[in-house]
């Protein structure tokens, strides 16, 4: 895959975006053995500036998630956890605590350093959601850590006459501001539900990277019948343009994530839970963590 796909949206034009790359998730595990599907941060799609990683966790087998994510550090980026089903408890060394329940969002800015845990508060049943890593610009990598626990009831939803329902986690839809504010990459993060035959169109900045990920049903992305089909489990990286149009494909409804953000176009140096701009900064992060300075 060419680097141009990873910089989706570089060429500004007043057009509807097309799918330039399709990526099926790869199974992996993180934490104490939680089974995940990795969509961004995998071979072929190591990042989509400013997005560093996207994982989907979905299982009704307790053994796949029960060990959770014990205490671990982060520096230099933000984590966004969106729960669809199940319950997960967040705690960190800054004194924050929050319960992630169905429909809730945790937007955590690691900044100069935080140590946190995410542990299941259930022993059976479905655990389902997403975690997105969003890079921070060099000027913000050593900012003070910030934690936003956003309850389902406070996430605005826009109901369109066509039967489309949009949960606005970040960004703006028809003048409705998302639940998350004041983030460095000007992100859009929408959960869009389409009825059978339904369509949704959304304007985005032409230079923003963007992707669509259907997690229920199938969608067609682009202009009408000429669009590209994405089935559940396939992430579509979008090319240039200032409008994203998505249509329910097949005979049933569909639901998908629409995510976009301003590329930072800065060097990326990654080592596990640390994302900086240089190798020297990574070494400093490791030394700071080992010395208890997080």
NUDRENVEX-998776 format. One line per 4 residues: number of its first residue (from 0); their letters; for each residue z, y, x of C-alpha. Coordinates in pm, 1 decimal, decimal comma. Layout:
N
NUM) a) Z Y X ~ ...;
//
This chain:
294
0) xxxx) 0,0 0,0 0,0 ~ -88,5 341,2 134,9 ~ 173,9 608,4 199,8 ~ -0,8 825,9 -59,9;
4) xxxx) 148,0 612,0 -335,3 ~ 496,2 671,9 -199,7 ~ 434,0 1045,1 -225,4 ~ 321,1 1026,7 -586,9;
8) xxxx) 243,0 1369,0 -725,1 ~ 152,0 1541,7 -398,3 ~ -182,1 1658,8 -533,2 ~ -113,6 1907,7 -809,8;
12) xxxx) -353,7 1894,3 -1100,2 ~ -327,2 1956,0 -1472,7 ~ -386,3 1593,7 -1562,5 ~ -213,0 1292,6 -1708,6;
16) xxxx) -67,8 1071,0 -1440,2 ~ -198,7 722,5 -1377,8 ~ -22,9 421,8 -1232,3 ~ -102,7 401,8 -858,6;
20) xxxx) 116,3 106,3 -768,8 ~ 282,5 -177,6 -961,1 ~ 587,5 -354,5 -817,0 ~ 773,7 -653,3 -956,1;
24) xxxx) 1141,8 -667,8 -872,9 ~ 1271,7 -898,4 -601,3 ~ 1592,9 -1098,5 -639,5 ~ 1874,7 -1004,4 -403,4;
28) xxxx) 2254,1 -983,6 -395,3 ~ 2498,1 -709,0 -300,8 ~ 2870,2 -644,8 -300,6 ~ 3067,5 -968,6 -311,7;
32) xxxx) 2763,8 -1163,9 -428,1 ~ 2642,2 -981,3 -738,8 ~ 2289,5 -1094,1 -824,0 ~ 2041,5 -809,5 -864,1;
36) xxxx) 1672,1 -737,7 -898,2 ~ 1555,6 -478,2 -643,6 ~ 1266,8 -256,6 -750,7 ~ 1278,5 28,0 -496,1;
40) xxxx) 1408,5 -33,3 -145,0 ~ 1211,7 -355,5 -98,2 ~ 911,5 -459,2 112,8 ~ 606,4 -264,2 0,3;
44) xxxx) 817,0 8,3 -159,0 ~ 1095,3 102,3 86,8 ~ 1151,3 434,2 -89,6 ~ 987,4 679,0 -327,6;
48) xxxx) 1107,1 1012,4 -190,1 ~ 1364,3 1126,6 -303,7 ~ 1456,9 784,6 -449,2 ~ 1592,6 535,7 -197,6;
52) xxxx) 1670,4 232,7 -412,0 ~ 1662,5 106,4 -769,6 ~ 1843,0 -212,1 -870,1 ~ 1862,0 -377,1 -1210,7;
56) xxxx) 2155,5 -608,4 -1275,6 ~ 2123,3 -828,4 -1581,8 ~ 2304,0 -1155,5 -1642,4 ~ 2523,1 -1324,5 -1901,2;
60) xxxx) 2646,5 -1570,4 -1636,7 ~ 2983,0 -1448,0 -1510,6 ~ 2928,9 -1609,8 -1170,9 ~ 2641,6 -1365,6 -1112,0;
64) xxxx) 2862,7 -1055,4 -1137,4 ~ 3233,0 -1139,8 -1156,4 ~ 3306,5 -1070,9 -785,6 ~ 3180,4 -714,1 -827,7;
68) xxxx) 3155,2 -449,5 -558,8 ~ 3489,3 -417,5 -373,1 ~ 3569,4 -108,0 -164,9 ~ 3269,5 10,2 35,8;
72) xxxx) 3162,0 344,9 185,8 ~ 2869,9 580,8 126,7 ~ 2748,1 895,7 301,7 ~ 2445,9 1121,9 265,1;
76) xxxx) 2308,6 1046,1 -83,6 ~ 2391,2 1003,8 -453,7 ~ 2434,9 689,5 -663,2 ~ 2350,1 681,0 -1032,5;
80) xxxx) 2476,2 387,5 -1238,2 ~ 2354,2 351,1 -1598,4 ~ 2509,3 78,8 -1811,3 ~ 2328,4 -88,3 -2100,1;
84) xxxx) 2578,3 -369,8 -2162,5 ~ 2914,1 -473,6 -2019,2 ~ 3208,3 -293,0 -1862,5 ~ 3259,0 -189,9 -1499,8;
88) xxxx) 3555,1 2,1 -1351,4 ~ 3497,5 266,4 -1082,7 ~ 3768,2 376,4 -841,4 ~ 3746,1 574,9 -517,2;
92) xxxx) 3955,4 716,7 -236,3 ~ 3928,2 1068,9 -379,9 ~ 4144,2 973,8 -677,3 ~ 3862,3 931,1 -929,5;
96) xxxx) 3862,4 648,2 -1180,7 ~ 3627,5 576,7 -1468,3 ~ 3519,7 299,3 -1700,5 ~ 3147,6 236,1 -1722,2;
100) xxxx) 3076,4 97,8 -2068,7 ~ 2753,5 46,7 -2264,5 ~ 2553,1 369,4 -2261,5 ~ 2761,9 546,7 -1997,6;
104) xxxx) 2647,8 697,1 -1667,2 ~ 2822,0 747,3 -1335,0 ~ 2658,4 1005,9 -1107,2 ~ 2837,5 1005,9 -773,0;
108) xxxx) 2753,5 1239,5 -487,4 ~ 2876,8 1067,7 -172,6 ~ 2814,7 1373,3 46,1 ~ 3012,3 1358,5 370,3;
112) xxxx) 3181,1 1034,9 274,7 ~ 3348,8 836,8 -0,7 ~ 3488,3 484,8 -34,8 ~ 3464,6 335,7 -381,9;
116) xxxx) 3462,9 11,5 -577,2 ~ 3286,0 -103,0 -893,1 ~ 3451,9 -406,2 -1049,1 ~ 3375,1 -587,1 -1378,0;
120) xxxx) 3622,7 -549,2 -1662,1 ~ 3497,8 -862,2 -1836,9 ~ 3495,2 -1232,2 -1760,8 ~ 3202,1 -1334,3 -1979,5;
124) xxxx) 2913,0 -1185,5 -2173,3 ~ 2611,9 -978,2 -2070,9 ~ 2635,0 -732,2 -1781,1 ~ 2324,2 -514,3 -1772,6;
128) xxxx) 2235,4 -185,8 -1614,6 ~ 2073,7 3,0 -1328,6 ~ 2178,3 168,5 -1005,7 ~ 1954,9 434,0 -853,2;
132) xxxx) 2008,9 589,1 -510,3 ~ 1893,2 951,0 -478,4 ~ 1863,8 1110,7 -135,6 ~ 2031,1 1440,4 -49,3;
136) xxxx) 1861,2 1712,3 155,8 ~ 1985,3 1761,9 510,5 ~ 2166,3 2079,6 402,2 ~ 2375,8 1882,4 146,9;
140) xxxx) 2442,9 1555,8 328,6 ~ 2789,1 1669,4 440,9 ~ 2884,7 1836,1 114,5 ~ 3213,3 1751,5 -55,6;
144) xxxx) 3199,1 1427,4 -256,9 ~ 3158,3 1469,1 -633,0 ~ 3205,6 1224,1 -918,1 ~ 3067,8 1264,5 -1270,7;
148) xxxx) 3167,5 1007,1 -1533,1 ~ 2949,0 1065,1 -1837,3 ~ 3049,7 898,2 -2162,1 ~ 2779,5 766,1 -2398,4;
152) xxxx) 2875,4 1017,6 -2666,5 ~ 2804,7 1311,2 -2434,6 ~ 2451,9 1204,1 -2337,0 ~ 2216,9 1406,6 -2558,6;
156) xxxx) 1949,3 1220,4 -2752,6 ~ 1628,2 1369,8 -2890,7 ~ 1488,1 1199,1 -3200,5 ~ 1121,0 1279,0 -3254,8;
160) xxxx) 948,1 1262,2 -3595,8 ~ 736,1 973,7 -3471,0 ~ 1043,3 752,3 -3436,5 ~ 1070,5 795,8 -3060,0;
164) xxxx) 1427,3 832,2 -2929,0 ~ 1494,0 986,8 -2586,1 ~ 1831,2 978,9 -2411,2 ~ 1834,3 1269,8 -2167,9;
168) xxxx) 2047,7 1169,9 -1870,7 ~ 1895,6 1437,4 -1643,9 ~ 1618,9 1691,0 -1693,1 ~ 1506,0 1854,6 -2015,5;
172) xxxx) 1325,5 1733,2 -2328,4 ~ 1219,3 1984,1 -2594,6 ~ 1478,1 2234,1 -2474,2 ~ 1760,2 1978,5 -2465,6;
176) xxxx) 1933,7 1971,8 -2126,8 ~ 2043,2 1642,9 -1976,3 ~ 2401,6 1537,3 -1926,1 ~ 2381,2 1573,6 -1545,0;
180) xxxx) 2348,2 1922,0 -1400,3 ~ 2333,0 2089,0 -1056,6 ~ 2177,9 1813,3 -851,3 ~ 1972,3 1879,7 -539,5;
184) xxxx) 1644,2 1704,6 -622,1 ~ 1588,2 1848,9 -972,5 ~ 1571,2 1497,5 -1122,3 ~ 1443,8 1378,3 -1457,0;
188) xxxx) 1609,6 1058,8 -1582,4 ~ 1514,5 953,2 -1935,4 ~ 1578,0 638,5 -2139,8 ~ 1293,7 632,2 -2393,1;
192) xxxx) 1269,1 402,3 -2694,0 ~ 928,1 366,4 -2860,2 ~ 866,1 212,1 -3202,4 ~ 570,6 -24,3 -3237,6;
196) xxxx) 258,3 185,8 -3185,2 ~ 465,7 483,3 -3066,7 ~ 385,6 726,6 -2785,8 ~ 577,5 973,9 -2571,1;
200) xxxx) 441,1 1254,1 -2352,6 ~ 646,8 1451,5 -2104,0 ~ 560,3 1739,9 -1870,6 ~ 677,1 1710,1 -1509,5;
204) xxxx) 635,1 1921,2 -1198,0 ~ 307,1 1821,0 -1033,7 ~ 470,9 1771,0 -692,5 ~ 751,5 1545,6 -817,8;
208) xxxx) 752,9 1173,2 -741,9 ~ 774,7 967,2 -1060,9 ~ 797,5 611,9 -1190,1 ~ 811,7 425,4 -1520,8;
212) xxxx) 1005,8 101,8 -1566,1 ~ 992,0 -86,0 -1900,6 ~ 1302,6 -296,3 -1959,8 ~ 1218,1 -400,1 -2315,1;
216) xxxx) 865,2 -481,5 -2428,8 ~ 547,4 -351,6 -2264,9 ~ 401,0 -3,4 -2223,5 ~ 65,0 152,1 -2145,6;
220) xxxx) 81,8 449,7 -1907,3 ~ -192,1 711,3 -1900,9 ~ -457,0 842,6 -2137,6 ~ -489,4 632,1 -2451,3;
224) xxxx) -665,0 297,9 -2429,3 ~ -757,5 359,6 -2064,5 ~ -397,5 348,8 -1947,4 ~ -238,6 80,8 -1729,6;
228) xxxx) -18,6 -189,0 -1884,7 ~ 332,1 -243,4 -1750,5 ~ 525,0 -544,5 -1876,2 ~ 901,2 -575,6 -1863,3;
232) xxxx) 1019,4 -612,4 -1504,6 ~ 728,3 -423,7 -1345,9 ~ 780,9 -74,9 -1204,1 ~ 487,1 163,4 -1205,7;
236) xxxx) 465,3 435,1 -938,8 ~ 269,0 728,1 -1078,7 ~ 3,3 935,5 -911,1 ~ -67,9 1307,3 -934,5;
240) xxxx) -67,4 1519,9 -1247,6 ~ 164,8 1730,5 -1459,3 ~ 202,3 1507,2 -1767,2 ~ 332,1 1153,6 -1816,3;
244) xxxx) 205,6 976,0 -2129,8 ~ 348,9 637,2 -2228,5 ~ 249,5 423,8 -2527,7 ~ 403,3 107,2 -2671,2;
248) xxxx) 173,0 -181,9 -2588,7 ~ 129,3 -493,0 -2800,2 ~ 271,1 -529,8 -3150,3 ~ 636,9 -449,4 -3088,7;
252) xxxx) 865,1 -167,5 -2978,1 ~ 934,8 -83,9 -2614,1 ~ 1202,5 86,8 -2408,2 ~ 1165,3 226,0 -2057,7;
256) xxxx) 1309,6 447,8 -1788,0 ~ 1112,5 755,8 -1689,4 ~ 1240,7 899,2 -1361,9 ~ 1104,0 1185,7 -1152,1;
260) xxxx) 1234,5 1408,9 -875,2 ~ 1144,4 1664,9 -610,9 ~ 1049,1 1499,8 -278,3 ~ 1256,5 1616,7 18,3;
264) xxxx) 993,3 1535,4 283,5 ~ 1261,1 1500,2 550,8 ~ 1320,9 1222,5 805,0 ~ 1522,1 928,5 670,6;
268) xxxx) 1757,2 724,0 887,8 ~ 1927,4 440,3 696,5 ~ 2192,4 188,4 789,8 ~ 2351,9 -1,8 501,7;
272) xxxx) 2547,1 246,9 288,3 ~ 2469,1 547,6 510,8 ~ 2153,6 759,6 471,8 ~ 2110,3 1046,4 716,0;
276) xxxx) 1825,1 1218,9 900,7 ~ 1876,0 1094,3 1257,5 ~ 2010,2 789,5 1440,1 ~ 2278,8 1006,9 1599,8;
280) xxxx) 2402,5 1105,1 1254,9 ~ 2416,3 737,9 1155,0 ~ 2626,7 656,3 1460,0 ~ 2857,2 945,1 1370,3;
284) xxxx) 2887,1 815,7 1012,6 ~ 2985,0 469,2 1136,3 ~ 3238,2 615,5 1379,7 ~ 3383,9 844,2 1112,1;
288) xxxx) 3423,0 555,9 867,6 ~ 3581,3 327,2 1126,4 ~ 3821,5 607,0 1221,7 ~ 3928,6 654,2 860,8;
292) xx) 3771,9 998,8 825,2 ~ 3611,0 927,0 488,3;
//
